[in-house]
């Protein structure tokens, strides 16, 4: 879970860097990728709490 959280944070940091470089398609892709990672982490957490 810590690695997944790192991936989310790193994705948003790279999104900000891409915006600074004005590569808007990459910024949009990294922004969506951050939300995909976050959604996957929330799904894992939800399934772990329901099975306990």
Secondary structure, 3 states (H helix, E strand, C coil): CHHHHHHHHHHHHHHHHHHHCCCHHHHHHHHHHHHHHHHHHHHHHHHHHHHC
